[in-house]
Amino acid sequence: MAATLYHILNTLHRAGGRNVPAHKLPWVVDDFPAINRALNMSYITRFGTDNNSTFSLTRSGYDAIDKEPPPMTAFEVLKKTVLFFFFARPY
């Protein structure tokens, strides 16, 4: 893995890893190609608009830097369960 990509993922992990506002990340213009690569490889996700973006590490992002992802919250478990039963219903 490229050093800048590893730096991007580690920086996001140190900042909390989940729903981190873009203005709290110390990324510079030279990091943008690595950020785009991380987005394209689904290591990170971006939500929001240009002025109000948040970034999160995905499971594959945690795997890429050999870190354990945090446990799922009760809301995430509920959301996955609802989605499972919504799409798994018999026709």
C-alpha positions in Angstrom: 0.0 0.0 0.0 1.2 3.5 -0.8 2.5 5.5 2.1 0.1 8.4 1.5 -2.9 6.1 1.4 -1.7 4.4 4.6 -1.3 7.9 6.1 -4.9 8.9 5.1 -6.4 5.8 6.7 -4.4 6.2 9.9 -5.2 9.8 10.2 -8.9 9.1 9.9 -8.6 6.3 12.4 -6.8 8.5 14.9 -9.5 11.1 14.5 -12.2 8.7 15.5 -12.8 6.6 12.4 -16.5 7.3 12.2 -18.4 10.5 11.1 -15.3 12.7 11.3 -15.9 16.2 10.0 -13.6 17.1 7.1 -12.4 20.3 8.8 -11.0 18.3 11.7 -8.7 16.2 9.4 -5.2 17.6 8.8 -5.2 16.7 5.1 -3.3 18.9 2.7 -3.8 19.3 -1.1 -1.1 16.8 -1.8 -3.2 14.1 -0.1 -6.2 14.5 -2.4 -5.1 11.7 -4.9 -4.7 9.3 -2.0 -8.1 10.4 -0.6 -9.7 9.7 -4.0 -8.0 6.3 -4.2 -9.3 5.4 -0.7 -12.8 6.5 -1.8 -12.6 4.4 -5.0 -11.3 1.4 -3.2 -14.1 1.7 -0.6 -11.7 2.1 2.3 -13.5 5.3 3.4 -16.9 6.8 2.8 -17.9 10.5 2.5 -21.2 11.9 3.4 -22.5 15.4 3.0 -21.8 18.3 0.8 -18.5 20.0 -0.1 -18.9 22.5 2.8 -20.1 20.0 5.4 -18.5 16.6 4.7 -17.9 13.8 7.1 -15.6 10.8 6.5 -15.8 7.3 7.9 -13.5 4.2 7.7 -15.2 1.1 6.3 -14.4 -2.5 7.3 -12.1 -2.8 4.4 -10.3 0.4 5.5 -9.8 -1.0 9.0 -8.5 -4.3 7.4 -6.1 -2.3 5.2 -4.4 -0.8 8.2 -4.6 -3.9 10.4 -6.9 -2.4 13.0 -10.0 -3.8 14.6 -13.3 -2.0 13.7 -15.3 -0.7 16.6 -18.3 -2.8 17.6 -21.6 -2.0 16.0 -24.0 0.3 17.8 -27.5 -0.9 18.7 -28.9 1.4 15.9 -26.6 -0.2 13.3 -27.7 -3.7 14.4 -31.3 -2.7 14.2 -30.8 -1.1 10.8 -29.0 -4.2 9.4 -31.8 -6.4 10.8 -34.6 -4.4 9.3 -32.8 -4.3 5.9 -32.2 -8.0 6.0 -35.8 -8.9 6.7 -37.0 -6.3 4.1 -35.0 -7.8 1.3 -35.1 -11.5 2.5 -38.9 -11.8 2.5 -40.4 -14.6 0.4 -42.4 -13.7 -2.7 
